[in-house]
Amino acid sequence: MFWKPRNFLALLIASMACWLERQGASQIEYLKSENRVLRLRLAGRRILFSDAERRTLGALAKEIGTRALRELDPIVSPATLLRWHRELVAQKWTFLERRRPGRPRTPVDIEQLVVRMARQNPNWGYTRSTAL
């Protein structure tokens, strides 16, 4: 028997994969054409992107890669998109929310231990007894 269930399933999966690839290719071609039209309409004028848009485009551009970006012919140059991604990564690792100005405080238990030792040993050189 030629039509075994396994052969039929493999044929069905292969045909679905081809159809999905054709659909994806046609969507990419449409977006390329749309980008060309938008670039012609802009006629050299600059587009201002928000920070959120830059983050999104930068992250997606990194996934796609430089070679594929050149083929897509994006509105922004591939170098700019990848620079946005580098800035996004650099921003992530700044740890600005953890930094505080000045020296970090001494833990309370160590502070109490130093004061206790100073009280117990008045001959160690600390002369200000009012702070104790």
DSSP file with accessible surface (Angstrom, degrees, kcal/mol):
  #  RESIDUE AA STRUCTURE BP1 BP2  ACC     N-H-->O    O-->H-N    N-H-->O    O-->H-N    TCO  KAPPA ALPHA  PHI   PSI    X-CA   Y-CA   Z-CA
    1    1 A M              0   0  190      0, 0.0     3,-0.2     0, 0.0     0, 0.0   0.000 360.0 360.0 360.0 127.9    0.0    0.0    0.0
    2    2 A F        +     0   0  156      1,-0.2     2,-1.6     5,-0.0     5,-0.1   0.885 360.0  64.8 -77.0 -40.1    1.5    3.4   -1.1
    3    3 A W        +     0   0  136      4,-0.1    -1,-0.2     3,-0.0     3,-0.0  -0.537  66.1 169.2 -91.3  75.9   -0.5    5.7    1.2
    4    4 A K     >  -     0   0  119     -2,-1.6     4,-2.4    -3,-0.2     5,-0.2  -0.560  46.5-115.2 -78.8 153.2    0.8    4.7    4.6
    5    5 A P  H  > S+     0   0  114      0, 0.0     4,-2.4     0, 0.0     5,-0.2   0.877 116.2  53.8 -58.1 -35.1   -0.3    7.0    7.4
    6    6 A R  H  > S+     0   0  204      1,-0.2     4,-2.3     2,-0.2     5,-0.2   0.928 109.6  46.7 -67.4 -43.0    3.4    7.9    8.1
    7    7 A N  H  > S+     0   0   81      2,-0.2     4,-2.3     1,-0.2    -1,-0.2   0.902 113.0  49.6 -64.1 -41.5    3.9    8.9    4.4
    8    8 A F  H  X S+     0   0  113     -4,-2.4     4,-2.6     2,-0.2    -2,-0.2   0.918 110.8  49.3 -65.0 -41.5    0.7   10.9    4.3
    9    9 A L  H  X S+     0   0   98     -4,-2.4     4,-2.6    -5,-0.2     5,-0.2   0.917 111.2  49.5 -65.0 -41.4    1.6   12.8    7.5
   10   10 A A  H  X S+     0   0   60     -4,-2.3     4,-2.4     2,-0.2    -1,-0.2   0.913 112.3  48.4 -64.0 -41.5    5.1   13.6    6.2
   11   11 A L  H  X S+     0   0   96     -4,-2.3     4,-2.5     2,-0.2    -2,-0.2   0.921 111.7  49.8 -64.5 -41.2    3.6   14.9    3.0
   12   12 A L  H  X S+     0   0   81     -4,-2.6     4,-2.3     2,-0.2    -2,-0.2   0.930 112.3  47.0 -64.1 -44.0    1.1   17.0    4.9
   13   13 A I  H  X S+     0   0  105     -4,-2.6     4,-2.4     1,-0.2    -2,-0.2   0.926 112.5  49.8 -65.4 -42.2    3.8   18.5    7.1
   14   14 A A  H  X S+     0   0   53     -4,-2.4     4,-2.3    -5,-0.2    -1,-0.2   0.914 111.3  48.4 -64.2 -41.6    6.0   19.3    4.2
   15   15 A S  H  X S+     0   0   60     -4,-2.5     4,-2.2     1,-0.2    -1,-0.2   0.904 111.8  49.5 -68.1 -37.3    3.2   21.0    2.2
   16   16 A M  H  X S+     0   0   97     -4,-2.3     4,-2.7    -5,-0.2     5,-0.2   0.908 109.9  51.5 -65.0 -41.0    2.2   23.1    5.3
   17   17 A A  H  X S+     0   0   54     -4,-2.4     4,-2.3     1,-0.2    -2,-0.2   0.922 110.7  48.0 -62.8 -42.8    5.8   24.1    5.8
   18   18 A C  H  X S+     0   0   67     -4,-2.3     4,-2.4     2,-0.2    -1,-0.2   0.915 112.2  49.3 -63.5 -42.4    6.1   25.2    2.1
   19   19 A W  H  X S+     0   0  116     -4,-2.2     4,-2.4     1,-0.2    -2,-0.2   0.931 111.6  48.4 -63.7 -44.2    2.9   27.1    2.4
   20   20 A L  H  X S+     0   0   99     -4,-2.7     4,-2.6     1,-0.2    -1,-0.2   0.890 110.6  51.4 -64.0 -38.0    3.9   28.9    5.6
   21   21 A E  H  X S+     0   0  149     -4,-2.3     4,-2.5    -5,-0.2    -1,-0.2   0.919 110.0  49.1 -66.2 -40.5    7.3   29.8    4.1
   22   22 A R  H  X S+     0   0  156     -4,-2.4     4,-2.4     2,-0.2    -2,-0.2   0.918 111.4  50.3 -63.6 -40.7    5.6   31.3    1.0
   23   23 A Q  H  X S+     0   0   79     -4,-2.4     4,-2.2     2,-0.2    -2,-0.2   0.930 112.0  47.0 -62.1 -46.7    3.3   33.3    3.3
   24   24 A G  H  X S+     0   0   25     -4,-2.6     4,-2.4     1,-0.2    -2,-0.2   0.910 111.8  50.8 -61.8 -42.3    6.2   34.6    5.3
   25   25 A A  H  X S+     0   0   57     -4,-2.5     4,-2.4     1,-0.2    -1,-0.2   0.903 110.3  49.1 -64.2 -39.5    8.1   35.5    2.1
   26   26 A S  H  X S+     0   0   60     -4,-2.4     4,-2.2     2,-0.2    -1,-0.2   0.892 110.4  50.8 -69.8 -35.8    5.2   37.4    0.7
   27   27 A Q  H  X S+     0   0  122     -4,-2.2     4,-2.4     2,-0.2    -2,-0.2   0.926 110.9  48.9 -64.9 -41.7    4.7   39.3    4.0
   28   28 A I  H  X S+     0   0   82     -4,-2.4     4,-2.4     1,-0.2    -2,-0.2   0.920 110.5  50.8 -63.9 -41.4    8.4   40.3    4.0
   29   29 A E  H  X S+     0   0   92     -4,-2.4     4,-2.2     1,-0.2    -1,-0.2   0.904 109.5  50.9 -64.0 -39.8    8.2   41.4    0.4
   30   30 A Y  H  X S+     0   0  139     -4,-2.2     4,-2.6     2,-0.2    -1,-0.2   0.941 110.3  48.8 -61.4 -45.8    5.1   43.5    1.2
   31   31 A L  H  X S+     0   0   89     -4,-2.4     4,-2.4     1,-0.2    -2,-0.2   0.878 109.3  53.1 -64.8 -35.5    6.9   45.2    4.2
   32   32 A K  H  X S+     0   0   43     -4,-2.4     4,-2.2     2,-0.2    -1,-0.2   0.936 110.9  46.8 -62.2 -45.0   10.0   45.9    2.0
   33   33 A S  H  X S+     0   0   47     -4,-2.2     4,-2.3     1,-0.2    -2,-0.2   0.910 110.7  52.1 -64.0 -41.3    7.7   47.6   -0.6
   34   34 A E  H  X S+     0   0   76     -4,-2.6     4,-2.6     1,-0.2    -1,-0.2   0.915 108.4  51.3 -61.9 -41.5    6.0   49.6    2.2
   35   35 A N  H  X S+     0   0   39     -4,-2.4     4,-2.5     1,-0.2    -1,-0.2   0.905 108.8  51.3 -61.9 -41.5    9.4   50.8    3.5
   36   36 A R  H  X S+     0   0  104     -4,-2.2     4,-2.2     2,-0.2    -2,-0.2   0.928 111.0  47.9 -61.3 -43.9   10.4   51.9    0.0
   37   37 A V  H  X S+     0   0   75     -4,-2.3     4,-2.3     1,-0.2    -2,-0.2   0.933 112.5  48.6 -63.6 -44.8    7.2   53.9   -0.4
   38   38 A L  H  X S+     0   0   78     -4,-2.6     4,-2.1     1,-0.2    -1,-0.2   0.907 110.0  52.1 -62.9 -39.9    7.5   55.5    3.1
   39   39 A R  H  X>S+     0   0   76     -4,-2.5     4,-1.5     1,-0.2     5,-0.5   0.904 109.7  49.2 -64.8 -38.6   11.1   56.4    2.3
   40   40 A L  H  <5S+     0   0  141     -4,-2.2    -1,-0.2     1,-0.2    -2,-0.2   0.895 110.9  50.2 -66.2 -39.3   10.1   58.1   -0.9
   41   41 A R  H  <5S+     0   0  187     -4,-2.3    -2,-0.2     1,-0.2    -1,-0.2   0.850 107.8  53.2 -66.6 -35.3    7.4   60.0    0.9
   42   42 A L  H ><5S-     0   0   42     -4,-2.1     3,-1.7    -5,-0.2    -1,-0.2   0.845  86.6-163.6 -69.6 -34.1    9.8   61.2    3.5
   43   43 A A  T 3<5S-     0   0   81     -4,-1.5    -3,-0.1     1,-0.3     3,-0.1   0.904  72.4 -39.8  51.9  50.7   12.2   62.6    0.9
   44   44 A G  T 3 <S+     0   0   80     -5,-0.5    -1,-0.3     1,-0.3     2,-0.1   0.393 101.6 138.2  86.8  -8.5   15.1   62.9    3.2
   45   45 A R    <   -     0   0  171     -3,-1.7     2,-0.3    -6,-0.2    -1,-0.3  -0.444  55.6-112.5 -71.0 151.3   13.2   64.2    6.2
   46   46 A R        -     0   0  206     -2,-0.1     2,-0.5    -3,-0.1    -1,-0.1  -0.643  18.3-142.0 -89.9 139.3   14.2   62.7    9.5
   47   47 A I        -     0   0   61     -2,-0.3     2,-0.6    28,-0.1    -1,-0.0  -0.846  12.4-145.5 -97.7 132.2   12.0   60.4   11.6
   48   48 A L        -     0   0  136     -2,-0.5     2,-0.3     0, 0.0    -2,-0.0  -0.877  15.9-161.2-100.3 119.5   12.2   60.9   15.4
   49   49 A F        -     0   0   42     -2,-0.6     2,-0.1     1,-0.1    -2,-0.0  -0.765  14.8-124.4 -99.0 146.6   11.7   57.7   17.3
   50   50 A S     >  -     0   0   56     -2,-0.3     4,-2.4     1,-0.1     5,-0.2  -0.345  31.4-105.3 -78.2 168.2   10.8   57.4   20.9
   51   51 A D  H  > S+     0   0  102      1,-0.2     4,-2.5     2,-0.2     5,-0.2   0.894 122.1  52.4 -63.0 -38.4   13.0   55.5   23.4
   52   52 A A  H  > S+     0   0   49      2,-0.2     4,-2.4     1,-0.2    -1,-0.2   0.909 109.4  49.0 -64.8 -40.4   10.6   52.6   23.5
   53   53 A E  H  > S+     0   0   93      1,-0.2     4,-2.8     2,-0.2     5,-0.3   0.904 110.9  50.6 -65.7 -39.4   10.5   52.4   19.7
   54   54 A R  H  X S+     0   0   77     -4,-2.4     4,-2.7     2,-0.2     5,-0.2   0.913 110.3  49.7 -63.5 -43.0   14.3   52.4   19.6
   55   55 A R  H  X S+     0   0  108     -4,-2.5     4,-2.4     2,-0.2     5,-0.2   0.939 113.6  45.7 -60.8 -45.9   14.5   49.7   22.2
   56   56 A T  H  X S+     0   0   82     -4,-2.4     4,-2.3     1,-0.2     5,-0.2   0.951 116.2  43.9 -63.3 -50.0   12.0   47.5   20.2
   57   57 A L  H  X S+     0   0   62     -4,-2.8     4,-2.5     1,-0.2    -1,-0.2   0.895 113.6  51.8 -64.6 -38.3   13.7   48.1   16.9
   58   58 A G  H  X S+     0   0    0     -4,-2.7     4,-2.0    -5,-0.3    -1,-0.2   0.921 110.7  47.1 -64.2 -43.8   17.2   47.6   18.3
   59   59 A A  H  X S+     0   0   34     -4,-2.4     4,-1.6    -5,-0.2    -2,-0.2   0.924 115.1  45.8 -64.9 -43.0   16.2   44.3   20.0
   60   60 A L  H  X S+     0   0   86     -4,-2.3     4,-1.9    -5,-0.2    -2,-0.2   0.893 110.4  54.0 -67.0 -37.6   14.6   43.0   16.8
   61   61 A A  H  X S+     0   0    3     -4,-2.5     4,-2.7    -5,-0.2    -1,-0.2   0.888 105.4  53.6 -64.4 -38.1   17.5   44.1   14.7
   62   62 A K  H  < S+     0   0  123     -4,-2.0    -1,-0.2     1,-0.2    -2,-0.2   0.902 108.8  49.4 -63.7 -39.3   19.9   42.2   16.8
   63   63 A E  H  < S+     0   0  156     -4,-1.6    -1,-0.2     1,-0.2    -2,-0.2   0.891 113.4  46.3 -65.1 -39.8   17.9   39.0   16.4
   64   64 A I  H  < S-     0   0   78     -4,-1.9     4,-0.3    -5,-0.1    -2,-0.2   0.920 104.0-140.4 -71.7 -45.8   17.8   39.5   12.6
   65   65 A G     X  -     0   0   26     -4,-2.7     4,-1.9    -5,-0.2     5,-0.1  -0.092  23.2 -79.6  99.6 160.2   21.4   40.3   12.1
   66   66 A T  H  > S+     0   0   51      2,-0.2     4,-2.2     1,-0.2     5,-0.2   0.906 123.2  51.7 -66.0 -46.1   23.3   42.7    9.8
   67   67 A R  H  > S+     0   0  197      1,-0.2     4,-1.5     2,-0.2    -1,-0.2   0.939 112.7  44.7 -60.7 -45.7   23.2   40.8    6.6
   68   68 A A  H  > S+     0   0   35     -4,-0.3     4,-1.9     1,-0.2    -1,-0.2   0.870 110.1  56.5 -67.6 -33.8   19.4   40.2    6.8
   69   69 A L  H  X S+     0   0    6     -4,-1.9     4,-1.2     1,-0.2    -1,-0.2   0.898 104.4  52.4 -64.1 -40.2   18.9   43.9    7.7
   70   70 A R  H  < S+     0   0  170     -4,-2.2     3,-0.2     1,-0.2    -1,-0.2   0.884 109.4  49.8 -62.7 -36.3   20.7   45.0    4.6
   71   71 A E  H  < S+     0   0  130     -4,-1.5    -1,-0.2     1,-0.2    -2,-0.2   0.849 108.1  53.2 -69.4 -33.4   18.4   42.8    2.5
   72   72 A L  H  < S-     0   0   49     -4,-1.9    -1,-0.2    -5,-0.1    -2,-0.2   0.724  96.3-145.0 -74.0 -22.3   15.3   44.3    4.2
   73   73 A D     <  -     0   0   70     -4,-1.2    -3,-0.1    -3,-0.2    -2,-0.1   0.979  23.8-158.6  56.3  64.2   16.4   47.8    3.4
   74   74 A P        -     0   0   25      0, 0.0    -1,-0.1     0, 0.0   -42,-0.0  -0.179  27.2-113.2 -72.0 167.8   15.1   49.4    6.6
   75   75 A I  S    S+     0   0   60      2,-0.1     2,-0.3     0, 0.0   -28,-0.1   0.887 107.0  49.9 -66.6 -38.6   14.2   53.0    7.1
   76   76 A V  S    S-     0   0   23      1,-0.1     5,-0.0     2,-0.0    -3,-0.0  -0.783 103.6-100.5-100.4 145.7   17.1   53.4    9.6
   77   77 A S     >  -     0   0   56     -2,-0.3     4,-2.2     1,-0.1     3,-0.3  -0.281  27.0-119.7 -65.2 150.1   20.5   52.1    8.7
   78   78 A P  H  > S+     0   0   23      0, 0.0     4,-2.5     0, 0.0     5,-0.2   0.873 114.0  56.9 -58.7 -35.2   21.5   48.7   10.1
   79   79 A A  H  > S+     0   0   71      1,-0.2     4,-2.1     2,-0.2     5,-0.1   0.911 107.4  48.0 -63.1 -40.5   24.5   50.3   11.9
   80   80 A T  H  > S+     0   0   33     -3,-0.3     4,-2.5     2,-0.2    -1,-0.2   0.920 110.6  51.1 -66.2 -42.3   22.1   52.7   13.7
   81   81 A L  H  X S+     0   0    9     -4,-2.2     4,-1.7     1,-0.2    -2,-0.2   0.926 112.2  46.1 -61.4 -43.1   19.8   49.9   14.7
   82   82 A L  H  X S+     0   0   26     -4,-2.5     4,-2.3     1,-0.2    -1,-0.2   0.848 109.6  54.8 -71.1 -30.7   22.6   47.8   16.1
   83   83 A R  H  X S+     0   0   99     -4,-2.1     4,-2.6    -5,-0.2     5,-0.2   0.919 105.5  53.4 -65.0 -40.8   23.9   50.9   18.0
   84   84 A W  H  X S+     0   0   22     -4,-2.5     4,-2.0     1,-0.2    -2,-0.2   0.899 108.9  49.7 -59.1 -39.6   20.5   51.3   19.5
   85   85 A H  H  X S+     0   0   37     -4,-1.7     4,-2.5     2,-0.2    -2,-0.2   0.926 109.1  50.8 -67.0 -42.0   20.8   47.7   20.7
   86   86 A R  H  X S+     0   0  150     -4,-2.3     4,-2.7     1,-0.2    -2,-0.2   0.917 111.1  48.9 -60.7 -42.0   24.3   48.2   22.2
   87   87 A E  H  X S+     0   0   95     -4,-2.6     4,-2.4     2,-0.2    -1,-0.2   0.885 109.3  53.3 -64.7 -37.1   23.0   51.3   24.1
   88   88 A L  H  X S+     0   0   45     -4,-2.0     4,-1.7    -5,-0.2    -2,-0.2   0.938 111.6  44.6 -62.4 -45.0   20.0   49.2   25.3
   89   89 A V  H  X S+     0   0   61     -4,-2.5     4,-1.3     1,-0.2    -2,-0.2   0.922 113.0  51.0 -66.6 -41.6   22.4   46.5   26.6
   90   90 A A  H  < S+     0   0   60     -4,-2.7    -1,-0.2     1,-0.2    -2,-0.2   0.889 109.2  51.7 -63.9 -36.5   24.7   49.1   28.2
   91   91 A Q  H >< S+     0   0  119     -4,-2.4     3,-1.2     1,-0.2     4,-0.3   0.872 104.3  57.6 -67.0 -34.1   21.7   50.8   29.9
   92   92 A K  H 3< S+     0   0  145     -4,-1.7     3,-0.4     1,-0.3    -1,-0.2   0.863 108.4  45.5 -65.7 -34.2   20.6   47.5   31.3
   93   93 A W  T 3< S+     0   0  147     -4,-1.3    -1,-0.3     1,-0.2    -2,-0.2   0.087  83.0  94.5-102.2  25.0   23.9   46.9   33.1
   94   94 A T    <   -     0   0   48     -3,-1.2    -1,-0.2     1,-0.0    -2,-0.1   0.783  69.2-152.7 -84.4 -26.1   24.5   50.4   34.7
   95   95 A F    >>  +     0   0   73     -3,-0.4     3,-1.0    -4,-0.3     4,-0.7   0.843  37.7 152.8  57.8  36.3   22.9   49.5   38.0
   96   96 A L  G >4  +     0   0  109      1,-0.2     3,-0.6     2,-0.2    -1,-0.1   0.841  63.5  61.6 -65.0 -31.4   22.0   53.1   38.6
   97   97 A E  G 34 S+     0   0  150      1,-0.2    -1,-0.2     3,-0.0    -2,-0.1   0.746 104.2  49.5 -70.2 -18.9   19.0   52.2   40.8
   98   98 A R  G <4 S+     0   0  174     -3,-1.0     2,-0.2     2,-0.0    -1,-0.2   0.649  90.6  96.2 -91.8 -17.9   21.4   50.6   43.3
   99   99 A R    <<  -     0   0  171     -4,-0.7    -4,-0.0    -3,-0.6    -3,-0.0  -0.554  47.5-178.7 -79.8 140.6   23.9   53.4   43.7
  100  100 A R        -     0   0  220     -2,-0.2     2,-0.1     2,-0.2    -2,-0.0  -0.973  33.7-101.8-130.2 150.2   23.7   56.0   46.4
  101  101 A P  S    S+     0   0  133      0, 0.0     2,-0.0     0, 0.0     0, 0.0  -0.376  81.2  11.8 -71.5 148.1   26.0   58.9   46.9
  102  102 A G  S    S-     0   0   71     -2,-0.1    -2,-0.2     2,-0.0     3,-0.1  -0.168 104.2 -32.6  85.9-177.6   28.7   58.6   49.6
  103  103 A R        -     0   0  217      1,-0.1     3,-0.1    -2,-0.0     2,-0.0  -0.532  68.1-106.3 -78.8 141.3   30.1   55.8   51.6
  104  104 A P        -     0   0  110      0, 0.0    -1,-0.1     0, 0.0    -2,-0.0  -0.346  44.1 -97.0 -67.4 149.4   27.7   53.0   52.6
  105  105 A R        -     0   0  198      1,-0.1     3,-0.1    -3,-0.1    -3,-0.0  -0.309  34.0-111.8 -66.3 150.1   26.7   53.0   56.3
  106  106 A T        -     0   0   63      1,-0.1    -1,-0.1    -3,-0.1     5,-0.1  -0.628  44.2 -98.9 -77.3 135.9   28.5   50.8   58.8
  107  107 A P     >  -     0   0   72      0, 0.0     4,-2.1     0, 0.0     3,-0.3  -0.243  28.7-121.9 -57.5 146.7   26.2   48.0   60.0
  108  108 A V  H  > S+     0   0   86      1,-0.2     4,-2.7     2,-0.2     5,-0.2   0.873 109.3  55.4 -61.3 -40.2   24.6   48.8   63.4
  109  109 A D  H  > S+     0   0  109      1,-0.2     4,-2.0     2,-0.2    -1,-0.2   0.906 109.3  47.0 -65.7 -35.9   26.0   45.7   65.1
  110  110 A I  H  > S+     0   0   82     -3,-0.3     4,-2.5     2,-0.2    -1,-0.2   0.921 111.4  52.0 -69.7 -38.7   29.6   46.7   64.2
  111  111 A E  H  X S+     0   0   94     -4,-2.1     4,-2.2     1,-0.2    -2,-0.2   0.938 110.6  47.6 -62.4 -44.1   28.9   50.2   65.3
  112  112 A Q  H  X S+     0   0  129     -4,-2.7     4,-2.5     1,-0.2    -1,-0.2   0.894 110.2  52.8 -65.0 -37.1   27.7   49.0   68.7
  113  113 A L  H  X S+     0   0   74     -4,-2.0     4,-2.6    -5,-0.2    -2,-0.2   0.929 108.8  49.3 -65.2 -41.4   30.6   46.7   69.0
  114  114 A V  H  X S+     0   0   91     -4,-2.5     4,-2.3     1,-0.2    -2,-0.2   0.927 111.9  48.3 -65.0 -42.5   33.1   49.5   68.4
  115  115 A V  H  X S+     0   0   46     -4,-2.2     4,-2.1     2,-0.2    -1,-0.2   0.929 111.9  49.6 -64.4 -42.3   31.4   51.7   71.0
  116  116 A R  H  X S+     0   0  134     -4,-2.5     4,-2.3     1,-0.2    -2,-0.2   0.932 111.3  48.9 -63.0 -42.2   31.4   48.9   73.6
  117  117 A M  H  X S+     0   0   67     -4,-2.6     4,-1.5     1,-0.2    -1,-0.2   0.890 109.8  52.0 -66.2 -36.4   35.1   48.2   73.0
  118  118 A A  H  < S+     0   0   23     -4,-2.3    -1,-0.2     1,-0.2    -2,-0.2   0.885 111.3  47.4 -67.3 -36.9   35.9   51.9   73.4
  119  119 A R  H  < S+     0   0  150     -4,-2.1    -2,-0.2     1,-0.2    -1,-0.2   0.900 113.3  47.4 -69.2 -40.5   34.0   52.1   76.7
  120  120 A Q  H  < S+     0   0  119     -4,-2.3    -1,-0.2     1,-0.3    -2,-0.2   0.752 118.0  41.9 -73.8 -23.5   35.7   49.0   78.0
  121  121 A N    ><  +     0   0   53     -4,-1.5     3,-1.4    -5,-0.2     5,-0.3  -0.663  60.6 165.1-126.0  79.4   39.2   50.1   77.0
  122  122 A P  G >  S+     0   0   91      0, 0.0     3,-0.6     0, 0.0    -1,-0.1   0.723  73.1  64.1 -70.1 -16.9   39.6   53.8   77.8
  123  123 A N  G 3  S+     0   0  156      1,-0.2     4,-0.1     2,-0.1    -5,-0.1   0.361  73.4  93.9 -88.0   6.5   43.4   53.6   77.4
  124  124 A W  G <  S-     0   0  169     -3,-1.4    -1,-0.2    -6,-0.2     3,-0.1   0.422 108.7 -94.0 -81.1   0.6   43.3   52.7   73.7
  125  125 A G  S <  S+     0   0   60     -3,-0.6     2,-0.7     1,-0.3    -2,-0.1   0.346  84.4 127.4 110.8  -6.9   43.6   56.4   72.7
  126  126 A Y        +     0   0  118     -5,-0.3    -1,-0.3     1,-0.2    -2,-0.1  -0.740  30.1 178.0 -85.5 116.2   40.1   57.6   72.2
  127  127 A T        +     0   0  127     -2,-0.7     2,-1.2    -3,-0.1    -1,-0.2   0.619  51.3  89.8 -99.0 -12.8   39.9   60.7   74.4
  128  128 A R        +     0   0  176      1,-0.2     3,-0.4     2,-0.1     4,-0.3  -0.681  43.5 169.9 -88.6  98.0   36.3   62.0   73.7
  129  129 A S    >   +     0   0   94     -2,-1.2     3,-0.5     1,-0.2    -1,-0.2   0.661  66.4  72.8 -83.0 -13.0   34.3   60.3   76.4
  130  130 A T  T 3  S+     0   0  133      1,-0.2    -1,-0.2     2,-0.2    -2,-0.1   0.818  92.1  55.6 -73.3 -27.3   31.2   62.4   75.7
  131  131 A A  T 3         0   0   70     -3,-0.4    -1,-0.2     1,-0.2    -2,-0.2   0.691 360.0 360.0 -77.1 -16.8   30.5   60.6   72.4
  132  132 A L    <         0   0   48     -3,-0.5    -1,-0.2    -4,-0.3    -2,-0.2   0.617 360.0 360.0 -86.2 360.0   30.4   57.2   74.1
